[in-house]
């Protein structure tokens, strides 16, 4: 009998598979398809202080081995998330949920985090300083070590729950950002967010996405994500949540060997809404095939 349990910042997970923010909404679209409690957890839609309509359509552009997205943090705002979305989540998911927090200023991050920190359902705060699809915020914090540290320090001072900083891959040295977040009180790091990409419409000779660029995700980014998880594991002494192109149980094991304690599944949910339960179902067989009896034993095992 294999053991798929892991511990993320003191919160026990029955398995390491977490549905990633931005691809899972608030869980309601997936709840009619399968029991969400199969998941280790899920990270709900990136939440801001005020409601956001997001970017104009089209927001998705297909490309080989992946897709570009430029959603633009569409969400109802933190007050409606607390008053409407969390009660709905409670009806279909009885485990701690991960709250993904986005902002356009340090003050935004702090006040959204304070409100979500007070919610009993929230197990972790995942601070998104890495969104490439909005102007004036998001990735601007995640590509500068000093600013990343300032956000981390401010949110840490205002909250008590485990603090996970979500890192951008659109940097020269991701370990510099990781160390800055660790030094200012992060409890864990999640990585990677999407990589900046572009597709052009040959008829109009303009970008396919109105925003211009979009975030590249999908199987194409898995080797890059693994490389960055590997590097950050060697640079800091924090638990890591690995993501980027994960679509199989083998990918989960590979991420954990690179250094991840838990693994998020993102764009695979958009292609196959049963991706997460399929991976969870296949995980024990993949573990047995590779001689793994306990997933906790392989974290960072390739180093």
C-alpha positions, 0 to 999 in steps of 0.5 A, a space after each residue: 500500500 502506497 502513501 500519497 499524503 504530504 504536509 504543506 506548511 503544517 496542513 495535511 493533504 491526502 495527496 499532493 495534487 492541487 488544482 491551480 488558480 486561474 484554471 479552476 474558478 471557485 470550484 463550481 464548474 467542476 463540482 458536478 463532474 466529480 467529488 472535489 474532496 478527492 483533491 489535495 486542495 485547490 487554489 481559487 480564482 485570483 482575488 483582488 480588492 475591487 471586482 474586475 471584468 478582466 481583459 477583452 476577448 479573445 483571451 485564449 490563443 492556442 499554440 503547439 503543446 500549450 496555450 496563451 491566456 490573457 484573462 486579466 484577473 477577472 473576479 468579483 472582488 474580495 468582499 463577494 468572494 467572502 460573502 458568496 463564493 466561500 459559502 458555495 465552496 463549503 457546500 462542495 469542499 470540506 478541506 482547507 482551500 488555498 486563497 490566491 491573492 492579487 493586487 496592484 499595490 502593497 496596500 491591495 495585497 495587505 487588505 485582501 490578505 487580511 480579510 481572507 486570513 480571517 476565513 476559517 476555510 482558508 488554509 494558505 494564502 498564495 500571494 500572486 506577484 507574478 501575473 503577466 496579464 495586467 498592467 500596473 501590478 502583478 508581475 511588476 512585484 515579482 520581477 524585482 527582488 526588493 519589491 517581492 520582499 516588500 510585499 512579503 514583509 507587509 503581508 506577513 506582518 498582517 496575517 497569521 496563516 501560512 504564506 505562499 509567494 507565487 513566483 514569476 519565471 519571467 526573470 533572469 534569476 528566480 533564486 534571487 526573488 526566492 531568497 528575498 521572499 524567504 528572508 521577509 517571512 514567506 512560509 513557502 513558494 509556488 512556481 512557476 506562473 506562466 511565461 510571456 508569449 505572443 501569437 500573431 494573426 496572419 490575416 490582420 498582422 496583429 497579435 491574436 490577443 487584444 492585450 498583445 502578449 499572454 501567459 504560456 502554459 501547458 506541456 511546453 513549459 514543464 522542463 522550464 518549470 522543473 528547472 526552476 523548482 530544482 534551482 529554488 530548492 537548492 537556494 532556499 529552505 522552504 517548502 515548494 509548490 511546483 507547477 507548470 505543464 503538469 498533466 500526469 502522475 509521472 509529472 507529479 513525481 518528477 516535480 517532487 523529485 525536483 523539490 516540490 512538496 505539493 504540485 499544482 495542475 493548471 491548464 490541463 484542467 482546461 483541456 480535460 476537466 477530469 485531469 486532477 482526479 485522473 492524475 490522483 487515481 493514477 498516482 499509486 500505480 505510478 509510485 509502485 512502478 517506480 518503487 516509491 512507497 511514500 511520496 514524502 520520502 522523494 521530495 527533493 530526491 533527485 538532488 
